[in-house]
Amino acid sequence: VVFLVLIKLTSGLLSSSKVTELVLDNCRSSNGEIEGLNDSFKELEFLSMANVELTSLAKLPTLSKLRKLELSDNIISGGLEVLAERCPNLTYLNLSGNKIKDLGTVEALQNLKNLKSLDLFNCEITNLEDYRDSIFELLQQITYLDGFDQEDNEAPDSEDDDDEEGDEDDDDEDEDEAGPPGEYEEEDDEDDGGSDLGEGEEEEEVGLSYLMKEEIQDEDDDDDYVEEGGDEEEEAEGIRGEKRKRDPEDEGEEEDD
């Protein structure tokens, strides 16, 4: 129900002509169609209708730009000629888990000239003898069947390839911006070494000057102390001399008295 509402909103209010990807998995079709899916999706390139109980493709709308179609886990047993008429530019088609039994049914896909990848996994046709060789011979335009080519090489995941290319580009840009490693490290080491020496020299100069100032102050203090001591001794000697001079006079005065 939710998906049906979304389709109605898309086709009505949001302009379905601008939609390029549409996922309708697990919806329920009615009489071989899904309500809201029509020819108005002119720009649609990817459509997924997995497990929607489709029995045929007779009511599939014309989607001339559609490139990838997911129809897995439905009840489709034939009528594949409709795809070449309404989706002529398909490059990827997934019909796994359907009721396709014989090569005659698949033969209708010969008119899909751009088809490169076909998935029939878990269909009864895969039980036929020489199944893979027969399909590759019948549909010579395809490169991959059930995810592998004729030499059993796995098909690349387009999304992973895009991510890897994006990561490589980002790495290249980072290397270009950062420059060759090592140059900046050496410069940093040199700067660190220079700063250490500079700090050591400054500390040594500060230490020496500080000690020299301390010694100078100590010498000044010693001189002041000696001078002060000398003045006191001179004053004491002067007092003694005055006493010596004054003593005889005092004695004479006493005698006169």
C-alpha positions in Angstrom: 0.0 0.0 0.0 2.8 2.4 0.9 4.6 1.7 -2.4 1.3 2.3 -4.3 0.9 5.7 -2.6 4.4 6.6 -3.4 3.9 5.8 -7.1 0.7 7.9 -7.3 2.5 10.8 -5.7 5.5 10.4 -8.0 3.3 10.2 -11.2 1.1 13.0 -10.1 2.8 15.7 -8.0 6.5 15.1 -8.4 6.5 14.7 -12.2 7.4 11.1 -13.1 9.1 12.3 -16.2 12.1 13.2 -14.1 12.4 9.9 -12.2 15.4 7.8 -13.3 15.3 5.0 -10.7 12.3 3.2 -9.3 12.2 0.3 -6.8 8.8 -1.5 -6.4 10.1 -4.7 -4.7 7.5 -6.7 -2.7 4.5 -4.8 -4.0 1.5 -6.8 -5.3 0.5 -6.5 -9.0 -3.1 -6.7 -10.1 -3.9 -8.4 -13.4 -0.2 -8.3 -14.5 0.4 -4.6 -13.7 1.3 -2.3 -10.9 -1.0 0.7 -10.5 0.8 4.0 -11.3 3.5 2.5 -13.4 2.9 3.9 -16.9 4.5 5.5 -20.0 5.0 8.8 -18.1 8.3 7.5 -16.7 10.2 8.5 -19.8 13.6 9.1 -18.1 13.5 5.8 -16.2 16.8 3.9 -16.4 16.5 1.4 -13.6 13.4 -0.5 -12.6 13.1 -3.2 -9.9 10.0 -5.3 -9.5 11.2 -8.3 -7.5 8.6 -10.5 -5.9 5.5 -8.7 -7.1 3.7 -11.8 -8.4 3.9 -10.8 -12.0 2.7 -13.6 -14.3 3.5 -11.8 -17.6 5.0 -8.6 -19.1 2.0 -7.9 -21.4 1.1 -4.7 -19.5 4.7 -3.4 -19.1 4.7 0.3 -20.2 7.1 1.6 -22.9 10.3 2.7 -21.2 12.7 3.5 -24.0 15.6 4.6 -21.8 15.4 1.7 -19.4 18.8 0.0 -19.1 18.4 -2.3 -16.0 15.4 -4.4 -15.2 15.0 -6.6 -12.1 12.2 -9.1 -12.3 13.4 -11.8 -10.0 11.1 -14.1 -7.9 8.0 -13.7 -10.0 5.8 -16.2 -11.9 6.8 -15.2 -15.5 6.9 -18.2 -17.9 7.0 -16.5 -21.3 6.1 -13.5 -23.4 9.6 -12.1 -23.2 9.3 -10.6 -26.8 7.6 -7.6 -25.2 10.9 -6.5 -23.7 12.5 -5.8 -27.1 9.4 -3.8 -28.2 9.1 -1.6 -25.0 12.5 -1.6 -23.5 14.9 -1.8 -26.5 17.9 -0.4 -24.7 18.2 -3.0 -21.9 21.7 -4.0 -21.0 20.9 -5.9 -17.8 18.0 -8.3 -17.2 17.4 -10.4 -14.1 14.8 -13.2 -14.5 16.1 -15.4 -11.7 13.5 -17.4 -9.7 10.8 -17.4 -12.5 9.1 -20.2 -14.4 11.3 -20.2 -17.5 11.8 -23.8 -18.6 13.1 -24.0 -22.2 15.4 -22.3 -24.7 12.5 -21.3 -26.9 11.3 -18.9 -24.3 14.7 -17.3 -24.0 15.1 -17.1 -27.8 12.8 -14.0 -27.8 15.7 -12.0 -26.1 17.7 -12.1 -29.3 16.1 -8.8 -30.3 17.6 -7.1 -27.3 20.8 -6.0 -29.2 22.3 -4.1 -26.3 21.8 -6.9 -23.7 25.1 -7.7 -21.9 24.1 -9.5 -18.8 21.3 -12.1 -18.2 20.4 -13.8 -15.0 18.3 -17.0 -15.1 19.5 -18.4 -11.8 17.0 -20.7 -10.0 14.9 -21.1 -13.1 14.1 -24.6 -14.4 16.0 -23.9 -17.6 19.3 -24.1 -15.7 18.7 -27.9 -15.3 19.1 -28.5 -19.1 22.2 -30.2 -20.3 24.8 -27.8 -21.7 22.7 -25.0 -20.4 25.4 -22.3 -20.3 26.9 -23.2 -23.7 23.4 -23.2 -25.3 22.5 -19.8 -23.9 25.8 -18.2 -25.0 25.3 -19.7 -28.5 21.7 -18.5 -28.7 22.3 -15.0 -27.3 25.6 -14.1 -28.8 25.3 -10.4 -27.7 25.5 -11.2 -24.0 28.8 -11.2 -22.0 27.6 -12.5 -18.7 25.2 -15.3 -17.8 24.2 -15.7 -14.1 27.0 -13.4 -13.1 29.9 -15.1 -15.1 31.2 -15.0 -18.6 32.0 -18.0 -20.8 35.4 -18.4 -19.1 33.9 -18.4 -15.6 35.1 -14.9 -14.8 32.8 -13.1 -12.5 31.1 -10.0 -13.7 32.4 -6.7 -12.1 30.1 -4.8 -9.8 29.7 -1.4 -11.4 29.1 0.3 -8.0 32.3 -1.2 -6.6 34.3 -0.1 -9.7 33.0 3.4 -9.3 34.0 3.5 -5.6 37.5 2.1 -6.3 38.0 4.7 -9.1 36.8 7.4 -6.8 39.2 6.2 -4.0 42.1 6.1 -6.4 41.4 9.7 -7.6 41.2 10.9 -4.0 44.5 9.2 -3.2 46.2 10.8 -6.2 44.9 14.2 -5.2 46.1 13.7 -1.6 49.6 12.7 -2.9 49.7 15.7 -5.2 48.7 18.1 -2.5 50.9 16.6 0.2 54.0 16.3 -2.0 56.6 13.6 -1.8 56.9 12.1 1.6 60.2 12.5 3.3 61.0 16.1 2.3 58.8 17.6 4.9 59.8 15.1 7.5 63.5 15.9 7.0 62.7 19.6 7.2 60.8 19.1 10.4 63.7 17.1 11.9 66.1 19.9 11.0 63.8 22.5 12.5 63.5 20.5 15.6 67.2 20.1 15.9 67.8 23.8 15.4 65.3 24.7 18.0 66.8 22.4 20.5 70.3 23.9 20.1 68.9 27.4 20.3 67.1 26.7 23.5 70.3 25.1 25.0 72.5 28.0 24.1 70.0 30.5 25.5 69.8 28.5 28.7 73.5 28.4 29.0 73.9 32.1 28.4 71.3 32.9 30.9 72.9 30.7 33.4 76.4 32.2 33.0 75.1 35.8 33.2 73.1 35.0 36.2 76.2 33.5 38.0 78.4 36.4 37.0 75.8 38.8 38.4 75.7 36.8 41.6 79.5 36.9 42.0 79.6 40.6 41.3 77.0 41.2 44.0 78.9 39.0 46.4 82.1 41.0 45.9 80.4 44.3 46.4 78.8 43.1 49.6 82.3 42.0 50.8 83.8 45.3 50.1 81.1 47.2 51.8 81.5 45.0 54.8 85.3 45.6 55.0 84.9 49.3 54.6 82.3 49.6 57.2 84.5 47.5 59.5 87.5 49.8 58.8 85.5 53.0 59.6 84.5 51.5 62.9 88.1 50.7 63.9 89.2 54.2 62.9 86.5 55.7 65.0 87.4 53.5 67.9 91.1 54.5 67.7 90.1 58.2 67.5 88.1 57.8 70.7 91.0 56.1 72.4 93.4 58.9 71.3 91.0 61.5 72.7 90.8 59.7 75.9 94.6 59.6 76.2 94.8 63.3 75.5 92.0 64.1 77.9 93.3 61.9 80.8 96.4 64.1 81.7 94.3 67.2 81.6 91.8 65.7 83.8 94.5 64.7 86.2 95.9 68.2 86.2 92.6 69.7 87.0 92.2 67.3 89.8 95.5 68.3 91.2 94.7 72.0 91.0 91.5 71.4 92.9 
